[in-house]
């Protein structure tokens, strides 16, 4: 029973802890929204299985399996980048369209856009 009371003794949760939990939960939610309906779901499940195998091999003292998994991780990172380059590009474009980044974008007036179109049309006509 003594271990149970020591388990329940925790430092108090402050505002920064609450903010930290909120930011991490929003990030996880956005990542899950991005990968929904794509091939990344299967890759995430495969990655989860690989992590489970890694910790299972450490727990079971399977040195060869643990060595193999540790050495494959570097190659898997490059394979994921190559296989999902279009999805990564789409995700980065999605983040760029977020409302937070619109404050940094240069807003062009309609007159500037019309001026550019007129210049482009006159160059094409020539």
DSSP file (Angstrom, degrees, kcal/mol; ACC not computed):
  #  RESIDUE AA STRUCTURE BP1 BP2  ACC     N-H-->O    O-->H-N    N-H-->O    O-->H-N    TCO  KAPPA ALPHA  PHI   PSI    X-CA   Y-CA   Z-CA
    1    1 A X     >        0   0    0      0, 0.0     4,-1.7     0, 0.0     5,-0.2   0.000 360.0 360.0 360.0 -26.6    0.0    0.0    0.0
    2    2 A X  H  >  +     0   0    0      1,-0.2     4,-1.8     2,-0.2     5,-0.1   0.865 360.0  53.8 -65.1 -36.2    3.0    2.3    0.6
    3    3 A X  H  > S+     0   0    0      1,-0.2     4,-1.5     2,-0.2    -1,-0.2   0.828 105.7  55.1 -66.9 -30.8    3.9    2.2   -3.1
    4    4 A X  H  > S+     0   0    0      2,-0.2     4,-1.6     1,-0.2    -2,-0.2   0.906 107.8  46.7 -69.9 -41.8    0.4    3.3   -4.0
    5    5 A X  H  X S+     0   0    0     -4,-1.7     4,-0.9     1,-0.2    -1,-0.2   0.860 111.9  51.3 -69.0 -34.1    0.5    6.4   -1.8
    6    6 A X  H  < S+     0   0    0     -4,-1.8    -1,-0.2     1,-0.2    -2,-0.2   0.826 107.2  54.7 -70.4 -29.2    4.0    7.2   -3.2
    7    7 A X  H  < S+     0   0    0     -4,-1.5    -2,-0.2     1,-0.2    -1,-0.2   0.867 107.3  49.8 -67.9 -37.0    2.5    6.9   -6.7
    8    8 A X  H  < S+     0   0    0     -4,-1.6     2,-0.9    -5,-0.1    -1,-0.2   0.657  87.7  94.7 -79.0 -15.7   -0.2    9.4   -6.0
    9    9 A X     <  +     0   0    0     -4,-0.9     2,-0.3    -3,-0.2    -1,-0.0  -0.678  54.4 153.4 -80.0 108.2    2.2   12.0   -4.6
   10   10 A X        -     0   0    0     -2,-0.9     3,-0.1     3,-0.0     2,-0.0  -0.929  49.2 -96.6-132.1 155.5    2.9   14.2   -7.5
   11   11 A X        -     0   0    0     -2,-0.3     0, 0.0     1,-0.1     0, 0.0  -0.385  55.6 -90.1 -67.7 154.4    3.9   17.8   -7.8
   12   12 A X        -     0   0    0      1,-0.1     2,-0.5    -2,-0.0    -1,-0.1  -0.301  39.3-115.3 -66.2 149.9    1.1   20.2   -8.4
   13   13 A X        -     0   0    0     -3,-0.1     2,-0.1     4,-0.1    -1,-0.1  -0.760  36.1-164.6 -89.0 124.3    0.1   21.0  -12.0
   14   14 A X     >  -     0   0    0     -2,-0.5     4,-1.9     1,-0.0     5,-0.1  -0.335  36.6 -92.9 -99.6-176.7    0.7   24.6  -13.0
   15   15 A X  H  > S+     0   0    0      1,-0.2     4,-2.5     2,-0.2     5,-0.2   0.864 123.6  54.8 -65.9 -36.7   -0.4   26.8  -15.9
   16   16 A X  H  > S+     0   0    0      2,-0.2     4,-2.4     1,-0.2    -1,-0.2   0.879 107.2  50.7 -66.5 -36.5    2.7   26.0  -17.9
   17   17 A X  H  > S+     0   0    0      2,-0.2     4,-2.4     1,-0.2    -1,-0.2   0.915 110.9  48.5 -65.0 -42.5    2.1   22.3  -17.6
   18   18 A X  H  X S+     0   0    0     -4,-1.9     4,-2.2     2,-0.2    -2,-0.2   0.915 112.3  48.6 -62.9 -42.7   -1.5   22.7  -18.8
   19   19 A X  H  X S+     0   0    0     -4,-2.5     4,-2.5     2,-0.2    -2,-0.2   0.891 110.4  51.9 -64.2 -39.7   -0.3   24.8  -21.7
   20   20 A X  H  X S+     0   0    0     -4,-2.4     4,-2.3     1,-0.2     5,-0.2   0.924 110.8  46.9 -62.4 -45.7    2.3   22.2  -22.6
   21   21 A X  H  X S+     0   0    0     -4,-2.4     4,-2.3     1,-0.2    -1,-0.2   0.889 112.0  51.7 -63.6 -39.5   -0.3   19.4  -22.6
   22   22 A X  H  X S+     0   0    0     -4,-2.2     4,-2.2     2,-0.2    -2,-0.2   0.922 110.5  47.1 -64.1 -45.6   -2.6   21.6  -24.7
   23   23 A X  H  X S+     0   0    0     -4,-2.5     4,-2.3     1,-0.2    -2,-0.2   0.924 113.7  47.4 -64.0 -44.8    0.0   22.3  -27.3
   24   24 A X  H  X S+     0   0    0     -4,-2.3     4,-2.4     1,-0.2    -1,-0.2   0.899 111.7  50.4 -65.0 -40.1    1.1   18.7  -27.6
   25   25 A X  H  X S+     0   0    0     -4,-2.3     4,-2.3    -5,-0.2    -1,-0.2   0.888 110.4  49.7 -67.2 -37.0   -2.5   17.5  -27.9
   26   26 A X  H  X S+     0   0    0     -4,-2.2     4,-2.5     2,-0.2    -2,-0.2   0.914 111.0  50.0 -66.2 -41.3   -3.2   20.0  -30.6
   27   27 A X  H  X S+     0   0    0     -4,-2.3     4,-2.3     2,-0.2    -2,-0.2   0.923 111.6  47.6 -61.9 -44.5   -0.1   18.9  -32.6
   28   28 A X  H  X S+     0   0    0     -4,-2.4     4,-2.3     1,-0.2    -1,-0.2   0.912 111.8  50.9 -63.2 -41.7   -1.1   15.2  -32.3
   29   29 A X  H  X S+     0   0    0     -4,-2.3     4,-2.1     1,-0.2    -2,-0.2   0.916 110.6  48.3 -61.8 -44.3   -4.6   16.0  -33.4
   30   30 A X  H  X S+     0   0    0     -4,-2.5     4,-2.0     2,-0.2    -1,-0.2   0.891 111.2  50.3 -65.7 -39.3   -3.4   18.0  -36.4
   31   31 A X  H  X S+     0   0    0     -4,-2.3     4,-2.0     2,-0.2    -1,-0.2   0.915 110.6  49.6 -64.6 -41.8   -1.0   15.2  -37.4
   32   32 A X  H  X S+     0   0    0     -4,-2.3     4,-0.9     1,-0.2    -2,-0.2   0.875 110.1  51.0 -65.0 -36.3   -3.8   12.6  -37.2
   33   33 A X  H  < S+     0   0    0     -4,-2.1    -1,-0.2     1,-0.2    -2,-0.2   0.876 109.8  51.5 -65.9 -36.3   -6.1   14.8  -39.3
   34   34 A X  H  < S+     0   0    0     -4,-2.0    -2,-0.2     1,-0.2    -1,-0.2   0.888 113.1  42.1 -68.6 -38.9   -3.3   15.1  -41.9
   35   35 A X  H >< S+     0   0    0     -4,-2.0     3,-1.8    -5,-0.1     6,-0.4   0.565  84.4 117.8 -88.7  -6.5   -2.7   11.3  -42.2
   36   36 A X  T 3< S+     0   0    0     -4,-0.9     3,-0.1     1,-0.3     4,-0.0  -0.416  85.4   9.5 -62.9 127.7   -6.3   10.3  -42.2
   37   37 A X  T 3  S+     0   0    0      1,-0.3    -1,-0.3    -2,-0.2     2,-0.2   0.610 110.5 100.6  81.4  13.0   -7.2    8.6  -45.4
   38   38 A X  S X  S-     0   0    0     -3,-1.8     3,-1.1     1,-0.0     4,-0.4  -0.657  89.1 -99.8-119.4 178.0   -3.7    8.3  -46.8
   39   39 A X  T 3> S+     0   0    0      1,-0.2     4,-1.6    -2,-0.2     3,-0.5   0.662 109.9  81.1 -70.1 -15.0   -1.0    5.7  -47.0
   40   40 A X  H 3> S+     0   0    0      1,-0.2     4,-2.6     2,-0.2    -1,-0.2   0.733  79.5  66.3 -65.7 -21.7    0.6    7.2  -43.9
   41   41 A X  H <> S+     0   0    0     -3,-1.1     4,-2.2    -6,-0.4    -1,-0.2   0.943 103.4  44.5 -64.5 -46.6   -1.9    5.4  -41.7
   42   42 A X  H  > S+     0   0    0     -3,-0.5     4,-2.4    -4,-0.4    -2,-0.2   0.885 113.9  50.9 -63.8 -37.6   -0.4    2.0  -42.7
   43   43 A X  H  X S+     0   0    0     -4,-1.6     4,-2.6     2,-0.2    -2,-0.2   0.881 108.7  51.3 -67.2 -37.4    3.1    3.5  -42.2
   44   44 A X  H  X S+     0   0    0     -4,-2.6     4,-2.4     2,-0.2    -2,-0.2   0.904 111.0  48.1 -65.5 -40.4    2.2    4.8  -38.8
   45   45 A X  H  X S+     0   0    0     -4,-2.2     4,-2.2     2,-0.2    -2,-0.2   0.908 112.5  48.9 -65.2 -40.9    0.9    1.3  -37.8
   46   46 A X  H  X S+     0   0    0     -4,-2.4     4,-2.2     2,-0.2    -2,-0.2   0.887 111.0  50.3 -64.6 -39.0    4.1   -0.3  -39.2
   47   47 A X  H  X S+     0   0    0     -4,-2.6     4,-2.3     2,-0.2    -2,-0.2   0.894 109.6  51.0 -64.8 -39.9    6.2    2.2  -37.2
   48   48 A X  H  X S+     0   0    0     -4,-2.4     4,-2.3     2,-0.2    -2,-0.2   0.891 110.1  49.6 -63.2 -39.4    4.2    1.5  -34.1
   49   49 A X  H  X S+     0   0    0     -4,-2.2     4,-2.6     2,-0.2    -2,-0.2   0.893 109.8  51.6 -65.0 -39.8    4.8   -2.2  -34.7
   50   50 A X  H  X S+     0   0    0     -4,-2.2     4,-2.3     2,-0.2    -2,-0.2   0.899 110.4  48.2 -64.3 -41.0    8.6   -1.6  -35.2
   51   51 A X  H  X S+     0   0    0     -4,-2.3     4,-2.5     2,-0.2     5,-0.2   0.909 111.6  50.3 -64.9 -41.5    8.7    0.4  -31.9
   52   52 A X  H  X S+     0   0    0     -4,-2.3     4,-2.3     1,-0.2    -2,-0.2   0.904 111.1  48.8 -63.4 -40.8    6.9   -2.4  -30.1
   53   53 A X  H  X S+     0   0    0     -4,-2.6     4,-2.5     2,-0.2    -1,-0.2   0.887 109.8  53.2 -64.5 -38.5    9.3   -5.0  -31.5
   54   54 A X  H  X S+     0   0    0     -4,-2.3     4,-1.7     2,-0.2    -2,-0.2   0.954 113.9  39.9 -61.5 -50.7   12.3   -2.8  -30.4
   55   55 A X  H  X S+     0   0    0     -4,-2.5     4,-2.4     1,-0.2    -1,-0.2   0.839 114.5  54.3 -70.4 -31.2   11.1   -2.6  -26.8
   56   56 A X  H  X S+     0   0    0     -4,-2.3     4,-2.4    -5,-0.2    -1,-0.2   0.884 108.2  49.3 -66.2 -37.9   10.0   -6.2  -26.9
   57   57 A X  H  <>S+     0   0    0     -4,-2.5     5,-2.7     2,-0.2     4,-0.3   0.845 112.2  48.4 -70.7 -32.1   13.5   -7.2  -28.0
   58   58 A X  H ><5S+     0   0    0     -4,-1.7     3,-0.7     3,-0.2    -2,-0.2   0.908 113.7  46.7 -70.2 -40.9   15.1   -5.1  -25.2
   59   59 A X  H 3<5S+     0   0    0     -4,-2.4    -2,-0.2     1,-0.2    -1,-0.2   0.889 116.6  43.8 -67.6 -38.8   12.7   -6.6  -22.6
   60   60 A X  T 3<5S-     0   0    0     -4,-2.4    -1,-0.2    -5,-0.2    -2,-0.2   0.384 109.7-121.6 -87.8   4.4   13.4  -10.2  -23.9
   61   61 A X  T < 5 +     0   0    0     -3,-0.7     2,-1.2    -4,-0.3    -3,-0.2   0.879  53.4 159.6  56.7  42.0   17.1   -9.6  -24.2
   62   62 A X     >< +     0   0    0     -5,-2.7     4,-2.2     1,-0.2    -1,-0.2  -0.752  13.3 178.9 -93.6  88.2   17.1  -10.5  -27.9
   63   63 A X  H  > S+     0   0    0     -2,-1.2     4,-2.5     1,-0.2    -1,-0.2   0.868  73.5  49.3 -65.1 -40.8   20.4   -8.8  -28.8
   64   64 A X  H  > S+     0   0    0      2,-0.2     4,-2.4     1,-0.2    -1,-0.2   0.922 113.2  46.1 -68.1 -43.4   20.4   -9.7  -32.5
   65   65 A X  H  > S+     0   0    0      2,-0.2     4,-2.3     1,-0.2    -1,-0.2   0.893 113.8  50.0 -64.9 -38.8   16.9   -8.5  -33.2
   66   66 A X  H  X S+     0   0    0     -4,-2.2     4,-2.4     2,-0.2    -2,-0.2   0.913 111.0  48.7 -65.6 -42.9   17.6   -5.3  -31.2
   67   67 A X  H  X S+     0   0    0     -4,-2.5     4,-2.0     2,-0.2    -2,-0.2   0.909 111.6  50.2 -62.1 -43.0   20.7   -4.7  -33.2
   68   68 A X  H  X S+     0   0    0     -4,-2.4     4,-1.5     2,-0.2    -2,-0.2   0.916 111.8  46.5 -63.7 -44.4   18.9   -5.3  -36.5
   69   69 A X  H  X S+     0   0    0     -4,-2.3     4,-1.2     1,-0.2    -1,-0.2   0.916 111.7  51.5 -65.8 -42.8   16.1   -2.9  -35.6
   70   70 A X  H  < S+     0   0    0     -4,-2.4     4,-0.5     1,-0.2    -1,-0.2   0.875 112.7  45.7 -62.0 -37.5   18.5   -0.2  -34.4
   71   71 A X  H  < S+     0   0    0     -4,-2.0     4,-0.5     1,-0.2    -1,-0.2   0.736 109.8  54.3 -80.3 -21.9   20.5   -0.4  -37.7
   72   72 A X  H  X S+     0   0    0     -4,-1.5     4,-2.2     1,-0.2     3,-0.2   0.717  89.4  77.4 -80.6 -21.4   17.4   -0.4  -39.9
   73   73 A X  H  X S+     0   0    0     -4,-1.2     4,-1.9     1,-0.2    -1,-0.2   0.884  90.8  53.1 -60.5 -41.4   16.0    2.8  -38.4
   74   74 A X  H  > S+     0   0    0     -4,-0.5     4,-1.2     1,-0.2    -1,-0.2   0.890 112.3  44.5 -61.6 -40.1   18.3    5.1  -40.3
   75   75 A X  H  > S+     0   0    0     -4,-0.5     4,-2.1    -3,-0.2    -1,-0.2   0.840 109.0  57.0 -72.7 -33.0   17.4    3.5  -43.7
   76   76 A X  H  X S+     0   0    0     -4,-2.2     4,-2.5     1,-0.2    -2,-0.2   0.868 101.3  57.2 -66.5 -36.0   13.7    3.6  -42.8
   77   77 A X  H  X S+     0   0    0     -4,-1.9     4,-1.9     1,-0.2    -1,-0.2   0.938 109.8  44.0 -60.6 -46.6   13.8    7.3  -42.3
   78   78 A X  H  X S+     0   0    0     -4,-1.2     4,-2.2     1,-0.2    -1,-0.2   0.884 112.2  53.0 -66.1 -37.9   15.2    7.9  -45.9
   79   79 A X  H  X S+     0   0    0     -4,-2.1     4,-2.7     1,-0.2     5,-0.2   0.895 108.4  50.4 -63.9 -39.5   12.7    5.4  -47.3
   80   80 A X  H  X S+     0   0    0     -4,-2.5     4,-2.2     2,-0.2    -1,-0.2   0.904 109.9  50.6 -65.2 -41.4    9.8    7.3  -45.7
   81   81 A X  H  < S+     0   0    0     -4,-1.9    -2,-0.2    -5,-0.2    -1,-0.2   0.919 114.7  43.1 -63.1 -43.0   11.0   10.6  -47.1
   82   82 A X  H >< S+     0   0    0     -4,-2.2     3,-0.9     1,-0.2     4,-0.2   0.922 117.0  45.8 -69.3 -43.8   11.3    9.2  -50.6
   83   83 A X  H 3< S+     0   0    0     -4,-2.7     3,-0.3     1,-0.2    -2,-0.2   0.835 121.4  36.3 -69.5 -32.6    8.0    7.3  -50.5
   84   84 A X  T 3X S+     0   0    0     -4,-2.2     4,-2.7    -5,-0.2    -1,-0.2  -0.019  74.1 121.0-113.5  30.3    6.0   10.1  -49.0
   85   85 A X  H <> S+     0   0    0     -3,-0.9     4,-2.2     1,-0.2    -1,-0.2   0.883  79.6  48.5 -63.0 -36.7    7.5   13.1  -50.6
   86   86 A X  H  > S+     0   0    0     -3,-0.3     4,-2.2    -4,-0.2    -1,-0.2   0.898 113.0  47.2 -70.1 -38.3    4.2   14.2  -52.1
   87   87 A X  H  > S+     0   0    0      2,-0.2     4,-2.3     1,-0.2    -2,-0.2   0.883 112.0  50.4 -68.8 -37.4    2.3   13.8  -48.8
   88   88 A X  H  X S+     0   0    0     -4,-2.7     4,-2.5     2,-0.2    -2,-0.2   0.910 110.4  50.0 -65.4 -41.2    5.1   15.7  -47.0
   89   89 A X  H  X S+     0   0    0     -4,-2.2     4,-2.2    -5,-0.2    -2,-0.2   0.908 111.2  49.2 -62.4 -41.8    4.8   18.5  -49.6
   90   90 A X  H  X S+     0   0    0     -4,-2.2     4,-2.1     2,-0.2    -2,-0.2   0.895 111.1  49.7 -64.7 -40.4    1.0   18.5  -49.1
   91   91 A X  H  X S+     0   0    0     -4,-2.3     4,-2.2     2,-0.2    -2,-0.2   0.907 111.2  48.4 -66.5 -41.6    1.3   18.7  -45.4
   92   92 A X  H  X S+     0   0    0     -4,-2.5     4,-1.9     1,-0.2    -1,-0.2   0.886 111.5  50.1 -66.3 -37.2    3.8   21.6  -45.5
   93   93 A X  H  X S+     0   0    0     -4,-2.2     4,-1.2     2,-0.2    -1,-0.2   0.878 109.1  52.9 -66.1 -36.6    1.5   23.4  -47.9
   94   94 A X  H  < S+     0   0    0     -4,-2.1     3,-0.4     1,-0.2     4,-0.2   0.913 109.5  47.8 -64.0 -42.7   -1.3   22.9  -45.5
   95   95 A X  H >< S+     0   0    0     -4,-2.2     3,-1.1     1,-0.2     6,-0.3   0.855 107.9  56.4 -66.5 -33.8    0.7   24.3  -42.7
   96   96 A X  H 3< S+     0   0    0     -4,-1.9    -1,-0.2     1,-0.3    -2,-0.2   0.774 104.8  52.4 -68.2 -25.7    1.6   27.3  -44.9
   97   97 A X  T 3< S+     0   0    0     -4,-1.2    -1,-0.3    -3,-0.4    -2,-0.2   0.426  83.4 121.9 -88.2   1.0   -2.1   28.1  -45.4
   98   98 A X  S X> S-     0   0    0     -3,-1.1     4,-0.8    -4,-0.2     3,-0.8  -0.272  76.5-114.9 -63.5 150.5   -2.8   28.1  -41.7
   99   99 A X  H >> S+     0   0    0      1,-0.2     4,-0.5     2,-0.2     3,-0.5   0.808 112.4  62.1 -59.0 -30.3   -4.3   31.3  -40.3
  100  100 A X  H >4 S+     0   0    0      1,-0.2     3,-0.8     2,-0.2     4,-0.3   0.893 104.2  46.9 -63.0 -39.5   -1.2   32.0  -38.2
  101  101 A X  H X> S+     0   0    0     -3,-0.8     3,-0.9    -6,-0.3     4,-0.7   0.617  93.9  76.9 -80.9 -12.3    1.1   32.2  -41.2
  102  102 A X  H << S+     0   0    0     -4,-0.8     3,-0.3    -3,-0.5    -1,-0.2   0.759  84.8  64.7 -69.1 -22.3   -1.3   34.5  -43.1
  103  103 A X  T << S+     0   0    0     -3,-0.8    -1,-0.2    -4,-0.5    -2,-0.2   0.797 104.2  46.1 -68.6 -26.3   -0.1   37.4  -41.0
  104  104 A X  T <4 S+     0   0    0     -3,-0.9    -1,-0.2    -4,-0.3    -2,-0.2   0.613  91.7 101.7 -90.5 -13.5    3.4   37.1  -42.5
  105  105 A X  S  < S-     0   0    0     -4,-0.7     2,-0.5    -3,-0.3    -3,-0.0  -0.432  78.8-115.9 -74.3 144.7    2.3   36.8  -46.1
  106  106 A X        -     0   0    0     -2,-0.1     2,-0.5     1,-0.0    -1,-0.1  -0.689  28.0-142.5 -80.9 124.1    2.5   39.8  -48.3
  107  107 A X        -     0   0    0     -2,-0.5     2,-0.4    -5,-0.0    -1,-0.0  -0.762  12.4-156.4 -91.0 128.6   -0.9   41.0  -49.3
  108  108 A X        -     0   0    0     -2,-0.5     2,-0.1     1,-0.0    -2,-0.0  -0.823  14.0-127.0-102.7 142.1   -1.2   42.2  -52.9
  109  109 A X     >  -     0   0    0     -2,-0.4     4,-1.7     1,-0.1     5,-0.1  -0.380  24.9-110.5 -80.7 166.2   -3.9   44.6  -53.9
  110  110 A X  H  > S+     0   0    0      1,-0.2     4,-2.4     2,-0.2     5,-0.2   0.828 117.7  58.8 -65.7 -31.6   -6.1   43.9  -56.9
  111  111 A X  H  > S+     0   0    0      2,-0.2     4,-2.4     1,-0.2    -1,-0.2   0.901 104.5  49.6 -66.0 -40.1   -4.5   46.7  -58.8
  112  112 A X  H  > S+     0   0    0      2,-0.2     4,-2.1     1,-0.2    -1,-0.2   0.897 111.7  49.0 -64.4 -39.6   -1.1   45.1  -58.5
  113  113 A X  H  X S+     0   0    0     -4,-1.7     4,-2.1     2,-0.2    -2,-0.2   0.919 111.6  48.1 -66.4 -43.3   -2.4   41.8  -59.7
  114  114 A X  H  X S+     0   0    0     -4,-2.4     4,-2.4     1,-0.2    -2,-0.2   0.899 110.0  53.4 -63.5 -40.3   -4.2   43.4  -62.7
  115  115 A X  H  X S+     0   0    0     -4,-2.4     4,-2.2     1,-0.2    -1,-0.2   0.912 109.0  48.6 -61.1 -43.0   -1.0   45.3  -63.5
  116  116 A X  H  X S+     0   0    0     -4,-2.1     4,-2.3     1,-0.2    -1,-0.2   0.888 111.1  50.5 -65.0 -39.3    1.0   42.1  -63.6
  117  117 A X  H  X S+     0   0    0     -4,-2.1     4,-2.6     2,-0.2    -2,-0.2   0.899 109.7  50.3 -65.4 -40.4   -1.6   40.4  -65.8
  118  118 A X  H  X S+     0   0    0     -4,-2.4     4,-2.3     2,-0.2    -2,-0.2   0.912 111.9  47.6 -64.0 -43.0   -1.5   43.3  -68.3
  119  119 A X  H  X S+     0   0    0     -4,-2.2     4,-2.0     2,-0.2    -2,-0.2   0.913 113.3  48.1 -64.2 -42.3    2.3   43.2  -68.4
  120  120 A X  H  X S+     0   0    0     -4,-2.3     4,-2.2     1,-0.2    -2,-0.2   0.904 112.5  48.8 -65.1 -41.8    2.3   39.4  -69.0
  121  121 A X  H  X S+     0   0    0     -4,-2.6     4,-2.2     1,-0.2    -2,-0.2   0.887 111.4  49.2 -66.8 -38.5   -0.4   39.7  -71.7
  122  122 A X  H  X S+     0   0    0     -4,-2.3     4,-1.5     2,-0.2    -1,-0.2   0.866 111.2  49.8 -69.6 -34.3    1.5   42.4  -73.5
  123  123 A X  H  < S+     0   0    0     -4,-2.0    -2,-0.2     2,-0.2    -1,-0.2   0.893 112.6  47.2 -68.9 -39.0    4.7   40.4  -73.4
  124  124 A X  H  < S+     0   0    0     -4,-2.2    -2,-0.2     1,-0.2    -1,-0.2   0.868 110.3  52.9 -68.0 -36.2    2.9   37.3  -74.8
  125  125 A X  H  <        0   0    0     -4,-2.2    -1,-0.2     1,-0.3    -2,-0.2   0.832 360.0 360.0 -68.3 -32.1    1.3   39.4  -77.5
  126  126 A X     <        0   0    0     -4,-1.5    -1,-0.3    -5,-0.1    -2,-0.2   0.493 360.0 360.0 -71.9 360.0    4.6   40.7  -78.6
